[in-house]
């Protein structure tokens, strides 16, 4: 069974990891775009979805620990 503490840690971890990865992609990508390196858009555009997918992956990992319904 998943406890409240594990759900809390999931939320904190997903928020921190998502912010770091998304923020780095956004920052580096915008830095490249400002310098007229248009390949930076390849980092800027998927920054938010990639950050969300990391949280989704962590939630799926925790959900796999739940007992299977019969």
Secondary structure in CASP SS format (residue, H / E / C, confidence):
PFRMAT SS
TARGET T0000
AUTHOR 0000-0000-0000
METHOD secondary structure of the structure
MODEL  1
X C 1.00
X C 1.00
X C 1.00
X H 1.00
X H 1.00
X H 1.00
X H 1.00
X H 1.00
X H 1.00
X H 1.00
X H 1.00
X H 1.00
X H 1.00
X H 1.00
X H 1.00
X H 1.00
X H 1.00
X H 1.00
X H 1.00
X H 1.00
X H 1.00
X H 1.00
X H 1.00
X H 1.00
X H 1.00
X H 1.00
X H 1.00
X H 1.00
X H 1.00
X H 1.00
X H 1.00
X H 1.00
X H 1.00
X H 1.00
X C 1.00
X C 1.00
X C 1.00
X H 1.00
X H 1.00
X H 1.00
X H 1.00
X H 1.00
X H 1.00
X H 1.00
X C 1.00
X C 1.00
X H 1.00
X H 1.00
X H 1.00
X H 1.00
X H 1.00
X H 1.00
X H 1.00
X H 1.00
X H 1.00
X H 1.00
X H 1.00
X H 1.00
X H 1.00
X H 1.00
X H 1.00
X H 1.00
X H 1.00
X C 1.00
X C 1.00
X C 1.00
X C 1.00
X C 1.00
X C 1.00
X C 1.00
END
